[in-house]
Amino acid sequence: MRTAYHEELARFGARLGDLARLAETALGQATSALLDNDLSLARKVTADEGAITKLHHLLDAEAVTLLARQQPVAGELRTIVAGLRMSSDLDRMGAMARHVAELVELRHPDQVVPETLQPTVATMGEVARRMAARARQAMAAGDATALTRIEHDDDEMDHLEAMLRRQVTHGVPRPNLDTAMDLALLGRYYQRFGDHAVSLAKRVAFLAGVPPQPART
């Protein structure tokens, strides 16, 4: 009986990995659509986000079933509760990728990011994708040490977001109001995507029994 239950838990974990891969892919495609002004790719990202939400809801339902079917012991309960929270983080990461793609759809055929600011935004996209990949790999391996690396990436993301704001405010030529607002939103979307990757790594550390650390300032 417990063997079958553990197999169900393993499938639950595998589906979480699938969800992480979908969110990572969505962010990479959204960034490509943004920098290449690729309307068809942007539309693919927004359409595919439904698959992320659907899998998120499936995982929620499976977690309820796993909780109701048997009385989970401490380790099993931690896995299910952490999985629920990871699923929510990954769903939000998919939403951030969709928001990036929606800006491409909204402004096309105009370019969302001015050429002078594309290197900064491209780097933000690279850092966000790297954070997602590291979080996904940490989930698969139960690697609590990944948190330190992802938090370092998060510091880089915060630095890039602040740099983008300075470039918008003090750049020459100054972007118009619509462009400035779009860039502010983009910075926030990438930053929030990264925040959720940090949250995933913290869940992995929780499962490994690492005591929670004080919030960083």
C-alpha positions in Angstrom: 0.0 0.0 0.0 2.8 2.4 1.0 4.8 1.4 -2.1 1.9 2.5 -4.4 1.6 5.7 -2.4 5.2 6.5 -2.9 4.9 5.8 -6.6 2.1 8.4 -6.7 4.3 10.8 -4.9 7.0 10.2 -7.4 4.6 10.9 -10.3 3.6 14.1 -8.5 7.2 15.1 -8.3 7.8 14.3 -12.0 4.8 16.5 -13.0 6.3 19.3 -11.0 9.4 18.9 -13.0 7.3 19.1 -16.2 5.7 22.3 -15.0 9.2 23.8 -14.2 10.3 22.9 -17.7 7.3 24.6 -19.3 7.8 27.8 -17.3 11.5 27.9 -18.2 10.7 27.4 -21.9 8.0 30.0 -21.8 10.4 32.6 -20.4 13.0 31.8 -23.0 10.5 32.1 -25.9 9.0 35.3 -24.5 12.4 36.9 -24.3 13.2 35.8 -27.9 9.9 37.2 -29.1 10.6 40.4 -27.3 14.1 41.0 -28.7 13.3 39.8 -32.2 9.8 41.5 -32.3 8.5 38.1 -33.3 4.7 38.3 -33.2 4.0 34.6 -34.0 6.3 33.4 -31.2 4.7 35.9 -28.7 1.3 34.5 -29.6 2.6 31.0 -29.1 3.8 31.9 -25.6 0.4 33.4 -24.6 -1.5 30.4 -26.1 0.8 27.8 -24.4 0.4 29.5 -21.0 -2.9 27.7 -20.7 -1.0 24.4 -20.5 0.9 25.7 -17.6 -2.2 26.7 -15.7 -3.9 23.4 -16.6 -1.0 21.4 -15.2 -0.9 23.6 -12.1 -4.6 22.9 -11.4 -4.0 19.1 -12.0 -1.1 19.2 -9.4 -3.4 20.9 -6.9 -6.0 18.2 -7.4 -3.4 15.4 -7.1 -2.1 17.0 -3.9 -5.6 16.9 -2.3 -6.0 13.3 -3.4 -2.6 12.4 -1.9 -3.5 14.0 1.4 -7.0 12.4 1.6 -6.0 8.9 0.5 -3.8 8.1 3.5 -2.4 9.7 6.5 0.9 11.0 5.2 3.9 10.7 7.5 6.0 13.8 8.2 8.3 13.5 5.1 5.4 12.7 2.8 3.4 15.7 4.2 6.4 18.0 3.6 6.7 16.8 0.0 3.0 17.4 -0.7 2.8 20.8 1.0 6.1 22.0 -0.7 4.8 20.7 -4.0 1.6 22.7 -3.7 3.6 25.8 -3.1 6.1 25.1 -5.9 3.2 24.5 -8.3 1.9 28.0 -7.4 5.3 29.6 -7.9 5.7 27.9 -11.3 2.2 29.0 -12.4 3.2 32.6 -11.6 6.4 32.2 -13.5 4.4 31.2 -16.5 2.2 34.2 -16.0 5.3 36.5 -16.0 6.4 35.0 -19.3 3.0 35.5 -20.7 3.0 39.2 -19.7 6.3 39.7 -21.5 4.8 38.2 -24.6 1.6 40.2 -24.3 3.7 43.4 -24.6 5.1 42.2 -27.9 1.5 41.6 -29.1 0.3 45.0 -27.8 3.0 47.1 -29.5 3.6 45.2 -32.7 4.8 46.2 -35.3 6.7 48.6 -33.1 9.6 47.3 -31.1 9.0 47.2 -27.3 12.6 47.6 -26.3 14.7 50.4 -28.0 17.9 49.1 -29.5 20.1 50.9 -27.0 18.4 49.1 -24.1 18.2 45.6 -25.7 21.6 44.4 -24.1 20.3 45.1 -20.6 16.9 43.4 -21.3 18.6 40.5 -23.0 20.8 39.9 -20.0 17.8 40.0 -17.7 16.3 37.3 -19.8 19.4 35.2 -19.6 19.6 35.5 -15.9 15.9 34.7 -15.4 16.2 31.6 -17.6 19.4 30.5 -15.7 17.5 30.9 -12.4 14.6 28.8 -13.7 17.0 26.1 -15.0 18.9 26.0 -11.7 15.6 25.8 -9.7 14.4 23.0 -11.9 17.6 21.0 -11.6 17.6 21.6 -7.8 14.0 20.2 -7.6 15.0 17.1 -9.5 18.1 16.4 -7.5 16.9 17.7 -4.1 19.9 20.0 -4.1 19.6 22.4 -1.2 22.9 24.1 -2.1 21.4 25.6 -5.2 19.7 28.2 -3.1 23.0 30.1 -2.7 23.6 30.2 -6.4 20.1 31.3 -7.2 20.2 34.0 -4.6 23.4 35.3 -6.2 21.6 35.3 -9.6 18.7 37.2 -7.8 21.1 39.9 -6.7 22.3 40.2 -10.3 18.7 40.5 -11.4 18.0 43.3 -8.9 21.1 45.1 -10.1 19.9 44.8 -13.8 16.4 46.0 -12.9 17.9 49.1 -11.2 20.2 49.7 -14.2 17.3 49.5 -16.6 15.4 52.1 -14.5 18.4 54.4 -14.6 18.8 53.9 -18.4 15.1 54.8 -18.9 15.3 57.9 -16.7 18.7 59.3 -17.8 19.1 57.8 -21.3 19.6 59.8 -24.4 17.3 60.0 -26.3 14.7 59.7 -23.5 12.0 57.1 -24.4 8.5 58.3 -24.8 5.9 57.6 -22.0 4.5 54.4 -23.4 8.0 52.9 -23.9 9.1 54.0 -20.5 6.0 52.3 -18.9 6.6 49.1 -20.9 10.2 49.0 -19.8 9.2 49.5 -16.2 6.8 46.6 -16.5 9.4 44.4 -18.2 11.9 45.0 -15.4 9.2 44.0 -12.9 8.2 40.9 -14.8 11.7 39.6 -15.0 12.4 40.5 -11.3 9.3 38.7 -10.2 10.1 35.7 -12.3 13.4 35.5 -10.5 11.8 35.9 -7.1 9.7 32.9 -7.7 12.8 30.9 -8.7 14.3 31.8 -5.4 11.1 30.6 -3.7 11.4 27.3 -5.5 15.0 26.8 -4.2 13.8 27.6 -0.7 11.2 24.9 -1.0 13.9 22.4 -2.0 16.0 23.5 1.0 12.9 23.0 3.2 12.4 19.5 1.9 16.1 18.8 2.7 15.6 19.9 6.3 17.6 23.1 6.0 16.3 25.6 8.6 14.7 28.7 7.1 17.0 31.7 6.9 16.0 35.2 7.8 14.7 37.3 4.9 17.5 39.1 3.0 17.5 42.9 2.9 
